[in-house]
Amino acid sequence: MSVAPGWYLDPADPGTRRYWDGEGWLGAPIPAEATPPAGPPPPEPEPKPEPKPATRPDEPGPPAGQPGAVAGQPATSGSGTPPPGYGPPPGAPYPGTPGGPPPGAPYPAWPGQQPEPRPHGLPLAGLGARLVARLIDIAVVLALNVVVNFWFVWQYIQQMSPPIAEAWRRVVDQDTTTEQLPAAGDQAGGLQIAILLIATALWMAYEVPSMANRGQTFGKRVMGLQVLPVSAVAPLGFGRALRRWNTLGLPTLLWFCCVGFLLQLIDSLSPLFDRPLRQALHDKRAQTVVVQLPRTPVPNDRPAPPGDTA
């Protein structure tokens, strides 16, 4: 999914801001603290070509920094191409040229000739930080289940103890009998359903309201992450937060047959293979993106994301 057109911080020079038209940078940069125009910048007039001294076709051009050299551009051969291995990626503009970085700026090293997306001017959250945030949230939900679900889990263990104890005895005694194991208690099935329903409800109650209001769970707040809509800097709202959680949380009801855990594992690993926004399947369904919040004050010309008091 491409980044929407708009004014973003220049990855080659974070002190400036430039206009991204959805496919490439457009126009000259402006200071990062300046208020950008409402739309794209006006087209720049084509620079008049400077007269060049007459040279032989096989004579190299003047080196950079010498008379006759254009500021920010390397020496070229008679054909006008830079030496091999010098300059920006193919198709990228040179510093000091229309659409390129300011004169004297380093050549941008953009993989695939494109800068990493910065939704709403914020960097994408790292996969490691997202994993740690999710593990923190799992620990919190597990603690809630210990408090609320303990009695049901204990009763379920009691109902399942006859077949478990007999299976363990056969393993210890190396008993190879083919007799059927004792049946579980009559309430085992109902207790299993109750445990899964309570666990799912606790997870939803923990995550959905906080995501709807702030775009952050406790784990994401600790790691400095936030979930934002792809389309705008705004709160997710209850509907979008619930859609995002449903894809990952509802399969908990299918844990009794291991299908739910497999679906959640696929969803959790999906950001490893998604480009360019590293969206998980639940992000794609809700049209959200996970960003890393800045550790420094946000510039006055860009409002802080919802819930960000930095």
C-alpha positions as CSV (number, residue, x, y, z in Angstrom):
1,M,0.0,0.0,0.0
2,S,1.5,3.3,-1.1
3,V,1.9,6.3,1.2
4,A,-0.8,9.0,0.7
5,P,0.4,12.3,-0.9
6,G,1.3,15.0,1.6
7,W,4.1,16.9,3.3
8,Y,6.6,14.6,5.2
9,L,10.0,15.0,6.8
10,D,12.7,14.4,4.2
11,P,14.5,11.1,5.0
12,A,17.7,12.5,3.4
13,D,17.6,15.7,5.5
14,P,15.3,15.5,8.7
15,G,15.7,19.2,9.1
16,T,13.5,19.8,6.0
17,R,10.0,18.8,4.9
18,R,9.1,17.9,1.3
19,Y,6.0,16.9,-0.7
20,W,5.4,13.3,-1.5
21,D,3.0,12.8,-4.5
22,G,2.5,9.1,-4.0
23,E,5.4,8.0,-6.3
24,G,8.3,10.4,-5.6
25,W,9.4,13.7,-4.0
26,L,8.1,16.8,-5.7
27,G,9.4,20.4,-5.5
28,A,12.0,22.0,-3.3
29,P,12.3,21.3,0.5
30,I,11.1,23.7,3.1
31,P,12.3,24.0,6.8
32,A,10.8,21.3,9.0
33,E,9.4,23.9,11.4
34,A,7.6,25.9,8.6
35,T,3.9,25.5,7.9
36,P,3.5,23.6,4.6
37,P,1.1,24.8,1.9
38,A,-2.3,23.1,1.7
39,G,-1.4,21.3,-1.5
40,P,1.6,20.4,-3.6
41,P,4.3,23.1,-4.2
42,P,4.2,25.1,-7.4
43,P,6.4,23.8,-10.3
44,E,9.9,25.2,-10.3
45,P,11.1,26.9,-13.5
46,E,13.6,24.9,-15.5
47,P,17.1,26.1,-14.8
48,K,19.0,27.6,-17.8
49,P,21.8,25.4,-18.9
50,E,25.2,26.8,-18.1
51,P,27.7,27.1,-21.0
52,K,30.3,24.3,-20.9
53,P,33.8,24.6,-22.2
54,A,34.5,22.7,-25.3
55,T,36.0,19.3,-24.7
56,R,36.9,16.3,-26.7
57,P,34.4,13.4,-26.6
58,D,36.9,11.2,-24.7
59,E,38.0,13.9,-22.3
60,P,36.5,13.6,-18.7
61,G,34.7,16.6,-17.3
62,P,36.1,18.7,-14.5
63,P,36.2,17.0,-11.1
64,A,33.8,18.2,-8.3
65,G,35.0,21.4,-6.6
66,Q,37.0,22.5,-9.7
67,P,36.0,25.4,-12.1
68,G,33.3,24.3,-14.5
69,A,31.8,21.6,-12.1
70,V,28.2,21.9,-11.0
71,A,27.8,22.0,-7.2
72,G,26.6,18.7,-5.8
73,Q,27.3,16.7,-9.0
74,P,30.2,14.4,-9.7
75,A,32.6,14.6,-12.5
76,T,31.2,13.0,-15.7
77,S,32.7,11.5,-18.8
78,G,32.1,13.0,-22.3
79,S,28.8,11.1,-22.5
80,G,27.5,13.0,-19.4
81,T,27.2,9.9,-17.2
82,P,28.8,9.6,-13.7
83,P,31.6,7.1,-13.1
84,P,30.4,3.6,-12.2
85,G,29.4,3.2,-8.5
86,Y,29.1,7.0,-7.9
87,G,26.0,9.0,-7.3
88,P,22.4,8.1,-6.3
89,P,20.5,5.0,-7.3
90,P,19.4,4.8,-10.9
91,G,16.6,7.3,-11.6
92,A,17.1,9.3,-8.4
93,P,17.9,13.0,-8.8
94,Y,21.3,14.5,-7.9
95,P,21.7,17.0,-5.1
96,G,21.0,20.5,-6.3
97,T,18.8,19.4,-9.2
98,P,15.0,19.9,-9.4
99,G,13.3,17.3,-7.2
100,G,16.6,16.3,-5.6
101,P,18.2,16.9,-2.2
102,P,19.7,20.3,-1.3
103,P,23.2,21.0,-2.8
104,G,25.9,19.3,-0.8
105,A,23.5,16.8,0.8
106,P,24.6,13.1,0.8
107,Y,23.1,10.9,-1.8
108,P,20.0,9.1,-0.4
109,A,20.5,5.4,0.1
110,W,17.0,4.2,-0.5
111,P,16.4,0.5,-0.9
112,G,14.5,-0.1,-4.1
113,Q,15.0,3.6,-4.9
114,Q,12.2,4.5,-2.5
115,P,12.3,5.9,1.1
116,E,10.9,4.0,3.9
117,P,7.3,5.1,4.5
118,R,6.7,7.4,7.3
119,P,2.9,7.4,7.9
120,H,1.8,10.9,9.2
121,G,5.5,11.8,9.4
122,L,6.3,9.0,12.0
123,P,8.6,6.0,11.5
124,L,7.1,2.6,11.4
125,A,7.4,0.6,14.6
126,G,10.2,-2.0,14.6
127,L,9.2,-5.7,14.7
128,G,11.2,-6.3,17.9
129,A,9.4,-3.5,19.7
130,R,6.0,-4.8,18.6
131,L,6.9,-8.3,19.8
132,V,7.9,-7.0,23.3
133,A,4.7,-4.9,23.5
134,R,2.6,-8.0,22.6
135,L,4.4,-10.1,25.2
136,I,3.7,-7.5,27.9
137,D,0.0,-7.5,26.9
138,I,-0.1,-11.3,27.0
139,A,1.3,-11.2,30.5
140,V,-1.4,-8.7,31.6
141,V,-4.2,-10.7,30.1
142,L,-2.8,-13.9,31.7
143,A,-2.8,-12.2,35.1
144,L,-6.4,-11.3,34.7
145,N,-7.3,-14.9,33.8
146,V,-5.5,-16.1,36.9
147,V,-7.8,-13.9,39.0
148,V,-11.1,-14.4,37.1
149,N,-10.7,-17.9,35.5
150,F,-8.9,-19.8,38.3
151,W,-12.0,-21.5,39.8
152,F,-13.2,-22.7,36.4
153,V,-9.7,-24.0,35.5
154,W,-9.4,-25.8,38.8
155,Q,-12.8,-27.5,38.3
156,Y,-11.8,-28.5,34.7
157,I,-8.6,-30.1,36.0
158,Q,-10.7,-32.1,38.5
159,Q,-13.0,-33.3,35.7
160,M,-10.1,-34.3,33.5
161,S,-8.0,-36.0,36.3
162,P,-9.3,-39.6,35.8
163,P,-8.2,-40.0,32.1
164,I,-5.0,-38.0,32.8
165,A,-4.1,-40.1,35.9
166,E,-4.7,-43.4,34.0
167,A,-2.6,-42.3,31.0
168,W,0.3,-41.3,33.3
169,R,0.1,-44.6,35.1
170,R,0.4,-46.5,31.8
171,V,3.4,-44.5,30.8
172,V,5.2,-45.1,34.2
173,D,4.3,-48.8,34.3
174,Q,4.9,-49.3,30.6
175,D,1.5,-50.7,30.3
176,T,0.7,-51.5,26.7
177,T,-3.0,-52.3,27.2
178,T,-5.4,-51.1,24.5
179,E,-8.3,-50.5,26.9
180,Q,-10.0,-47.2,26.5
181,L,-9.1,-44.5,29.0
182,P,-11.7,-43.5,31.7
183,A,-14.1,-40.9,30.6
184,A,-13.8,-37.3,31.8
185,G,-16.3,-35.8,34.1
186,D,-19.7,-34.8,32.7
187,Q,-19.0,-31.1,33.2
188,A,-15.6,-31.0,31.4
189,G,-17.0,-29.9,28.1
190,G,-19.1,-27.0,29.6
191,L,-16.1,-25.9,31.8
192,Q,-13.8,-25.8,28.7
193,I,-16.3,-23.6,26.8
194,A,-16.7,-21.3,29.9
195,I,-12.9,-20.9,30.2
196,L,-12.4,-20.0,26.6
197,L,-15.4,-17.5,26.7
198,I,-14.1,-15.8,29.8
199,A,-10.5,-15.6,28.4
200,T,-11.7,-14.1,25.1
201,A,-13.9,-11.6,27.0
202,L,-11.1,-10.5,29.3
203,W,-8.8,-9.9,26.3
204,M,-11.4,-7.9,24.4
205,A,-12.2,-5.8,27.5
206,Y,-8.5,-5.1,28.1
207,E,-7.5,-4.2,24.5
208,V,-10.5,-2.7,22.6
209,P,-11.4,0.3,24.7
210,S,-7.8,1.4,25.2
211,M,-7.1,1.0,21.4
212,A,-10.2,2.9,20.5
213,N,-9.4,5.9,22.7
214,R,-5.5,6.2,22.6
215,G,-4.4,3.6,20.0
216,Q,-2.3,2.1,22.8
217,T,-2.5,-0.9,25.1
218,F,-0.3,-1.0,28.3
219,G,2.4,-2.8,26.3
220,K,2.5,-0.4,23.5
221,R,2.6,2.5,25.9
222,V,5.6,1.0,27.6
223,M,7.4,0.6,24.2
224,G,6.4,4.0,22.8
225,L,4.2,2.6,20.0
226,Q,0.8,3.7,18.8
227,V,-1.7,2.4,16.3
228,L,-3.2,5.0,13.9
229,P,-5.5,4.8,10.9
230,V,-3.7,4.8,7.6
231,S,-5.9,7.6,6.3
232,A,-5.7,10.2,9.1
233,V,-4.1,11.1,12.5
234,A,-7.2,10.4,14.5
235,P,-8.4,8.0,17.3
236,L,-9.3,4.5,16.0
237,G,-12.8,4.6,17.4
238,F,-14.6,1.6,18.9
239,G,-15.7,0.1,15.5
240,R,-12.2,0.1,14.0
241,A,-10.6,-1.1,17.2
242,L,-13.1,-4.0,17.5
243,R,-12.4,-5.0,13.8
244,R,-8.7,-5.0,14.5
245,W,-9.0,-7.1,17.6
246,N,-11.5,-9.6,16.1
247,T,-9.0,-11.0,13.6
248,L,-6.5,-11.8,16.3
249,G,-8.7,-12.3,19.4
250,L,-11.7,-14.3,18.3
251,P,-9.8,-17.4,17.2
252,T,-9.2,-17.9,21.0
253,L,-12.6,-19.6,21.0
254,L,-11.1,-22.3,18.8
255,W,-8.2,-23.2,21.0
256,F,-9.8,-26.5,22.0
257,C,-9.0,-27.9,18.5
258,C,-5.6,-25.9,18.0
259,V,-7.1,-24.2,14.9
260,G,-7.4,-20.9,16.8
261,F,-3.8,-20.9,17.9
262,L,-2.6,-21.6,14.3
263,L,-4.7,-18.7,12.9
264,Q,-3.2,-16.4,15.6
265,L,0.3,-17.5,14.8
266,I,-0.1,-16.8,11.1
267,D,-1.6,-13.3,11.9
268,S,1.3,-12.6,14.3
269,L,4.0,-13.5,11.7
270,S,2.3,-11.7,8.8
271,P,4.2,-8.3,9.4
272,L,7.5,-10.1,8.6
273,F,6.3,-10.5,5.0
274,D,4.2,-7.3,4.4
275,R,5.6,-4.3,2.5
276,P,5.8,-1.4,2.8
277,L,3.8,-0.7,6.0
278,R,4.6,-4.0,7.9
279,Q,0.9,-4.5,8.5
280,A,-0.4,-7.7,10.3
281,L,-3.6,-9.2,9.0
282,H,-5.6,-7.5,11.7
283,D,-4.0,-4.2,10.6
284,K,-5.1,-4.7,7.0
285,R,-8.6,-5.5,8.0
286,A,-8.9,-2.3,10.1
287,Q,-6.7,-0.2,7.8
288,T,-4.3,0.7,10.6
289,V,-0.5,1.1,10.9
290,V,1.8,0.8,14.0
291,V,4.2,3.7,14.4
292,Q,7.0,4.6,16.8
293,L,6.3,7.8,18.7
294,P,9.0,10.4,18.9
295,R,10.9,10.8,22.2
296,T,11.3,14.6,21.6
297,P,8.5,17.2,21.5
298,V,6.4,17.2,18.3
299,P,6.8,20.3,16.1
300,N,4.0,22.9,16.4
301,D,3.1,22.6,12.8
302,R,2.1,19.0,13.2
303,P,-0.5,18.1,15.8
304,A,0.5,15.3,18.2
305,P,-1.1,11.9,17.5
306,P,-4.1,11.1,19.7
307,G,-3.0,10.4,23.3
308,D,0.6,11.6,22.7
309,T,1.6,14.0,25.4
310,A,5.3,14.0,24.6
